[in-house]
Amino acid sequence: MSPPSLAIHWFRQDLRLADNPALTQAVKHGQVVPIYILDDAAAGMHAPGAASRWWLHHSLTDLRQRLKGSLSVYKGDSVAILVDLVTRLQITAVHWTREYVPWRVAQDAQVADALRERGVAVSVHSGSLLWEPDTIVKPDGTPYGVFTPFYKRGCLAAPAPRAPIPEPQGGGYQSDSMALPSINALNLLPRIRWDQALAPHWDIGELGGHRRFNAFVDTGLDHYKDRRDFPADPSVSRLSPHLHFGEVSPNQLWHAVYAESMNNQRAHFCSELGWREFAYYVLHHHPTVPHTNLQPLFDAFPWQEDPALMRLWQRGETGIPMVDAGMRELWQTGYMHNRPRMIAGSFLVKNARMHWRHGERWFWDTLVDANPANNSASWQWVAGSGSDAAPYFRVFNPVLQGQKFDPDGAYIRRYIPELAALPTEYLAHPWTAPAAVLASAGIQLGVTYPQPCVDLAQTRAAALAAFQQMNAESI
Ligand SMILES: Cc1cc2nc3c(=O)[nH]c(=O)nc-3n(C[C@H](O)[C@H](O)[C@H](O)COP(=O)(O)OP(=O)(O)OC[C@H]3O[C@@H](n4cnc5c(N)ncnc54)[C@H](O)[C@@H]3O)c2cc1C
């Protein structure tokens, strides 16, 4: 048997011990130094936003506890920090989990070169996607551009995702005495403690992620397909931040839910994991998707700039209840249900006609699940500029959406308490309520709750006209 050697496991978006193939391989060396590096400069526009930093602080704290204090953390240039570490600690191998965001892809190549030049073995492991993007291609060898064939003909026809593996046993974890003294030293928490409002909504960390999944199995999974569009219901998993930080792996979820003879509620949940795969697939094959229209036609779209309207949208003060409820859920919890994400997104890019990048940036800063693949793919989907996007002429009507998906007004009442006493029939459009009804509900539009900041019908027509103009100019 070869003598134990010292390896590094470099944690990134895989903040878990179980089902972590890279960590499991690192442990086989005998002794492992588990590390995390916060490298904002290299991440650029994808340095974690404020809400993600808050989550990251707690997730690293949890991981360090699970590693009995031996997680070493650093801040700065990953290449320089790793080169210093392997030299100082006489490391023989470095393991990490593959990522797909362009800055990581570029940096991983640099890190691998720098380590190999120093005689250190580098092992990159698959661990955050069910299917590696390069393995799913059309019969002619080119990548899929549309979700349904990608998922059905590509993913489901490919070999099944690997089964999850348990937490590695037997290795020893060591820390580096030259690392930062604490997770606090990463300065991830905000100076003004707005984050205290977020905390009660989440159970951050690997075990918390699994508790969340178990709760979803009890309350949501068996009516997921039927109820997933109703934002007041506990029918969606809210696992997106746990998945984003890698506290739970997609393989763990897939194997807990997928079965050949599963019902269509479970199948639908699996297909949403498929949408996550598709977003990373698109990012892998089109690395400019976070900042460039996938359909270049949209480069000529006449977007508007309206900072005042943008602020109303950000604060949930547009006067359109379904938009405002979504934006307030985001502000208060760091999360927004998918249906209001689509409604609020459509409002911004169509009724307010602002570039999807403005929405993408706000979500980047405020979502605890903000990730470069899902966020940019979803914004381009909403705008109509993405691959397999909703057509631009599909403008969500936030009033009809509210009546359909929040029929008893529970979601609007939860996030807009000032409208709570309004009869349900007016909740999605309080400006149509008779003066006496508003008065008896204690509402003074323009004072206790805003008047609508735009006319929905007029702005819809203007958006469609702008779309036609863009199309006409492209001919
Ligand atoms: C404008 C806009 C921006 C978005 N930004 C993000 C983002 O930054 N990060 C993010 O994770 N999701 C994003 N989404 C997709 C989706 O809204 C969230 O993944 C979902 O609401 C997360 O909640 P959940 O975990 O309860 O989802 P569930 O319904 O329980 O789904 C389970 C998992 O499937 C994946 N998933 C579900 N829906 C989608 C989807 N439409 N696209 C890709 N993956 C999906 C997620 O990983 C999710 O955690 C965005 C959607 C829109 C319309």
The ligand as an SDF file (V2000), in Angstrom:
LIG
                    3D

 53 58  0  0  0  0  0  0  0  0999 V2000
  -36.5710   35.7590  -14.8510 C   0  0  0  0  0  0  0  0  0  0  0  0
  -36.1600   34.4600  -14.1920 C   0  0  0  0  0  0  0  0  0  0  0  0
  -34.9450   34.3690  -13.5360 C   0  0  0  0  0  0  0  0  0  0  0  0
  -34.5390   33.1630  -12.9360 C   0  0  0  0  0  0  0  0  0  0  0  0
  -33.3280   33.1050  -12.2820 N   0  0  0  0  0  0  0  0  0  0  0  0
  -32.9420   31.9440  -11.7090 C   0  0  0  0  0  0  0  0  0  0  0  0
  -31.7110   31.8520  -11.0090 C   0  0  0  0  0  0  0  0  0  0  0  0
  -30.9180   32.7940  -10.9340 O   0  0  0  0  0  0  0  0  0  0  0  0
  -31.3940   30.6690  -10.3980 N   0  0  0  0  0  0  0  0  0  0  0  0
  -32.2220   29.5870  -10.4720 C   0  0  0  0  0  0  0  0  0  0  0  0
  -31.8980   28.5350   -9.9060 O   0  0  0  0  0  0  0  0  0  0  0  0
  -33.3690   29.6340  -11.1690 N   0  0  0  0  0  0  0  0  0  0  0  0
  -33.7740   30.7770  -11.7840 C   0  0  0  0  0  0  0  0  0  0  0  0
  -34.9660   30.8200  -12.4490 N   0  0  0  0  0  0  0  0  0  0  0  0
  -35.7090   29.5640  -12.7080 C   0  0  0  0  0  0  0  0  0  0  0  0
  -36.7640   29.1890  -11.6710 C   0  0  0  0  0  0  0  0  0  0  0  0
  -37.6050   30.2710  -11.4110 O   0  0  0  0  0  0  0  0  0  0  0  0
  -36.1600   28.7100  -10.3650 C   0  0  0  0  0  0  0  0  0  0  0  0
  -35.2010   27.7020  -10.6090 O   0  0  0  0  0  0  0  0  0  0  0  0
  -37.2190   28.1160   -9.4370 C   0  0  0  0  0  0  0  0  0  0  0  0
  -38.2500   29.0470   -9.2090 O   0  0  0  0  0  0  0  0  0  0  0  0
  -36.5650   27.7270   -8.1270 C   0  0  0  0  0  0  0  0  0  0  0  0
  -37.5260   27.3520   -7.1920 O   0  0  0  0  0  0  0  0  0  0  0  0
  -37.6630   25.8620   -6.6800 P   0  0  0  0  0  0  0  0  0  0  0  0
  -36.3470   25.3540   -6.2510 O   0  0  0  0  0  0  0  0  0  0  0  0
  -38.7690   25.8650   -5.7130 O   0  0  0  0  0  0  0  0  0  0  0  0
  -38.0730   25.1280   -8.0280 O   0  0  0  0  0  0  0  0  0  0  0  0
  -38.8080   23.7400   -8.2720 P   0  0  0  0  0  0  0  0  0  0  0  0
  -40.0270   24.0330   -9.0580 O   0  0  0  0  0  0  0  0  0  0  0  0
  -38.9530   22.9770   -7.0490 O   0  0  0  0  0  0  0  0  0  0  0  0
  -37.7920   23.0130   -9.2740 O   0  0  0  0  0  0  0  0  0  0  0  0
  -36.7120   22.2010   -8.8210 C   0  0  0  0  0  0  0  0  0  0  0  0
  -35.4180   22.6880   -9.4150 C   0  0  0  0  0  0  0  0  0  0  0  0
  -35.4760   22.6230  -10.8380 O   0  0  0  0  0  0  0  0  0  0  0  0
  -34.7390   23.7150  -11.3970 C   0  0  0  0  0  0  0  0  0  0  0  0
  -35.6540   24.5720  -12.1560 N   0  0  0  0  0  0  0  0  0  0  0  0
  -36.9680   24.7730  -11.9370 C   0  0  0  0  0  0  0  0  0  0  0  0
  -37.4660   25.6320  -12.8470 N   0  0  0  0  0  0  0  0  0  0  0  0
  -36.4400   25.9770  -13.6400 C   0  0  0  0  0  0  0  0  0  0  0  0
  -36.3200   26.8300  -14.7850 C   0  0  0  0  0  0  0  0  0  0  0  0
  -37.3690   27.4870  -15.2950 N   0  0  0  0  0  0  0  0  0  0  0  0
  -35.1050   26.9610  -15.3690 N   0  0  0  0  0  0  0  0  0  0  0  0
  -34.0300   26.2870  -14.8950 C   0  0  0  0  0  0  0  0  0  0  0  0
  -34.0880   25.4640  -13.8130 N   0  0  0  0  0  0  0  0  0  0  0  0
  -35.2800   25.3150  -13.2090 C   0  0  0  0  0  0  0  0  0  0  0  0
  -34.1660   24.5030  -10.2380 C   0  0  0  0  0  0  0  0  0  0  0  0
  -32.8380   24.0680   -9.9960 O   0  0  0  0  0  0  0  0  0  0  0  0
  -35.0950   24.1280   -9.0930 C   0  0  0  0  0  0  0  0  0  0  0  0
  -34.4950   24.2620   -7.8260 O   0  0  0  0  0  0  0  0  0  0  0  0
  -35.3860   32.0260  -13.0310 C   0  0  0  0  0  0  0  0  0  0  0  0
  -36.6260   32.1380  -13.6960 C   0  0  0  0  0  0  0  0  0  0  0  0
  -37.0060   33.3400  -14.2560 C   0  0  0  0  0  0  0  0  0  0  0  0
  -38.3370   33.4170  -14.9660 C   0  0  0  0  0  0  0  0  0  0  0  0
  1  2  1  0
  2  3  1  0
  2 52  2  0
  3  4  2  0
  4  5  1  0
  4 50  1  0
  5  6  2  0
  6  7  1  0
  6 13  1  0
  7  8  2  0
  7  9  1  0
  9 10  1  0
 10 11  2  0
 10 12  1  0
 12 13  2  0
 13 14  1  0
 14 15  1  0
 14 50  1  0
 15 16  1  0
 16 17  1  0
 16 18  1  0
 18 19  1  0
 18 20  1  0
 20 21  1  0
 20 22  1  0
 22 23  1  0
 23 24  1  0
 24 25  2  0
 24 26  1  0
 24 27  1  0
 27 28  1  0
 28 29  2  0
 28 30  1  0
 28 31  1  0
 31 32  1  0
 32 33  1  0
 33 34  1  0
 33 48  1  0
 34 35  1  0
 35 36  1  0
 35 46  1  0
 36 37  1  0
 36 45  1  0
 37 38  2  0
 38 39  1  0
 39 40  1  0
 39 45  2  0
 40 41  1  0
 40 42  2  0
 42 43  1  0
 43 44  2  0
 44 45  1  0
 46 47  1  0
 46 48  1  0
 48 49  1  0
 50 51  2  0
 51 52  1  0
 52 53  1  0
M  END
$$$$
